């Protein structure tokens, strides 16, 4: 009887240790939030704005620019420089080019030819996990709370509309995403990029 009790106790202990041995095997709120934050570093969830180069007649013209560029100019994100793409820019009708400053570098997502630059205007970050629903041994749905953060390049007069056409006027959003458990490594992963 004693041996049977010891055997059963040992079996229960092994089962408990096996089920708690790895956070990657269990889909917890802490694991999901850490995983999503790591993914955001690799592939940020952002809205971007295309900034085309334009030319002006004088540096003072930026003081009278449209509200969006005036704000960027006053905050030190854009400046006017003498053009280098033409000979004798002083004789040109528009000798100055408006360019981004070094202060804008953290917001630049990509640079294209002819001076076109894409800058980050809004970023979405996972801040909380509302609920985890395990659908099967290898699939789960997770309700994630995302917070919207506006950068200096956000146009306060514009609307926050994604590529899909959906508008995002609020500061927080709950998005349901799928997690799949890898049968080989036994780790929970979100297989695709989160889209807004």
C-alpha positions in Angstrom: 0.0 0.0 0.0 2.8 2.4 0.9 4.6 1.6 -2.4 1.4 2.3 -4.4 0.9 5.6 -2.6 4.5 6.6 -3.3 4.1 5.5 -6.9 1.0 7.6 -7.4 2.5 10.6 -5.6 5.6 10.3 -7.8 3.4 10.1 -10.9 1.5 13.2 -9.9 4.7 15.1 -9.1 6.2 14.2 -12.5 3.0 15.4 -14.3 3.0 18.7 -12.4 6.7 19.3 -13.2 6.2 18.4 -16.8 3.3 20.8 -17.2 5.2 23.7 -15.5 8.6 23.0 -17.0 8.6 25.7 -19.7 6.8 28.9 -20.2 7.1 28.3 -24.0 4.9 25.2 -23.6 2.2 27.2 -21.9 0.5 30.1 -23.4 0.4 32.7 -20.6 -0.4 36.4 -20.7 3.3 37.2 -19.8 4.6 35.0 -22.6 2.3 36.5 -25.2 3.1 40.1 -24.2 6.9 39.4 -24.2 6.6 37.6 -27.6 4.6 40.4 -29.2 7.0 43.1 -27.9 9.9 41.2 -29.4 8.1 41.0 -32.7 7.4 44.7 -32.6 11.1 45.4 -32.4 11.7 43.3 -35.4 8.7 44.5 -37.4 7.0 47.6 -35.9 3.3 48.1 -36.4 3.2 51.6 -37.9 1.4 54.0 -40.2 3.7 55.9 -42.5 3.7 59.1 -44.5 5.4 59.8 -47.8 7.4 63.0 -47.7 8.2 64.3 -51.1 11.1 66.8 -51.6 10.0 70.3 -52.5 11.7 73.5 -53.3 11.2 77.0 -51.9 12.3 80.5 -52.8 13.8 81.4 -49.4 14.5 80.0 -46.0 12.0 82.4 -44.5 9.3 80.7 -46.6 9.2 77.9 -44.1 7.8 80.3 -41.5 4.7 80.7 -43.7 4.5 77.0 -44.7 1.4 74.9 -44.3 0.6 74.1 -40.7 2.1 70.5 -41.0 5.5 71.7 -42.3 5.5 74.7 -40.0 5.2 72.4 -37.0 8.0 70.2 -38.2 10.2 73.2 -38.9 9.6 74.7 -35.5 10.3 71.4 -33.8 13.6 71.0 -35.8 12.6 68.1 -38.0 12.9 69.9 -41.4 15.2 72.7 -42.6 15.9 74.5 -45.9 19.3 73.9 -47.6 20.7 75.3 -50.8 20.0 72.9 -53.6 22.9 70.7 -54.9 21.0 69.0 -57.7 21.4 72.0 -60.1 24.3 74.2 -61.1 24.2 77.8 -59.7 21.1 77.3 -57.4 21.3 81.0 -56.4 20.0 81.9 -59.9 17.1 79.5 -59.7 13.6 80.6 -58.9 13.5 78.1 -56.1 17.1 77.7 -54.8 16.3 76.0 -51.5 15.2 72.4 -50.9 13.3 71.3 -47.7 15.0 68.3 -46.2 14.8 66.2 -43.0 17.3 66.9 -40.2 19.2 64.5 -38.1 16.5 64.8 -35.4 14.1 63.1 -37.8 16.4 60.0 -38.3 14.6 57.8 -35.7 11.3 58.2 -37.5 12.6 57.4 -41.0 11.4 54.0 -42.2 12.8 54.0 -45.7 14.4 56.3 -48.3 13.6 56.1 -52.0 15.3 57.6 -55.0 14.7 61.3 -55.8 14.6 62.2 -52.1 11.3 60.5 -51.3 11.3 59.5 -47.6 8.7 57.4 -45.6 8.4 58.4 -42.0 6.6 56.8 -39.1 3.5 58.8 -38.1 1.7 56.3 -35.7 2.9 53.3 -33.9 0.8 50.5 -32.3 2.3 48.6 -29.3 0.9 45.7 -27.4 0.3 46.8 -23.8 -2.0 44.1 -22.3 -3.6 40.7 -22.9 -7.3 40.6 -22.2 -8.1 37.0 -22.8 -6.5 33.7 -24.1 -8.8 31.1 -25.6 -7.2 27.7 -26.2 -9.1 26.2 -29.1 -7.2 23.0 -29.4 -3.8 21.5 -28.4 -2.2 23.5 -31.2 -4.3 26.6 -31.7 -5.4 29.6 -29.6 -7.0 33.0 -29.9 -5.6 35.9 -28.0 -7.3 39.3 -27.4 -4.5 41.9 -27.3 -4.8 45.5 -26.3 -2.8 47.8 -28.5 -2.0 51.4 -27.7 -1.7 54.0 -30.5 1.2 56.5 -30.2 1.5 59.5 -32.5 4.9 60.7 -33.5 5.9 64.3 -34.4 5.2 63.5 -38.0 1.5 62.8 -37.3 -0.7 65.2 -39.1 -3.2 66.4 -36.5 -5.5 67.7 -39.3 -5.7 64.3 -41.0 -7.5 61.0 -40.2 -5.7 57.9 -39.0 -6.7 55.5 -41.8 -4.9 52.2 -42.6 -4.1 50.8 -46.1 -7.2 48.7 -45.8 -9.3 51.9 -45.4 -10.2 51.3 -41.8 -10.1 54.4 -39.5 -8.4 54.3 -36.1 -9.6 57.4 -34.2 -9.2 55.9 -30.6 -6.1 55.6 -28.6 -6.4 51.9 -27.7 -7.7 48.9 -29.7 -8.4 45.2 -28.9 -7.3 42.9 -31.7 -7.8 39.1 -31.8 -4.8 37.2 -33.1 -4.2 33.5 -33.6 -1.3 31.6 -32.0 -0.2 28.2 -33.3 1.8 25.7 -31.3 4.8 24.3 -33.3 4.6 20.5 -33.0 8.4 20.1 -33.2 9.6 22.7 -30.8 6.4 22.8 -28.7 6.5 26.6 -28.7 3.5 29.0 -29.3 4.1 31.4 -32.1 2.0 34.0 -34.0 2.7 32.9 -37.6 1.8 36.1 -39.5 2.3 39.9 -39.1 -0.3 41.8 -37.1 -2.0 44.2 -39.4 -3.9 47.4 -38.7 
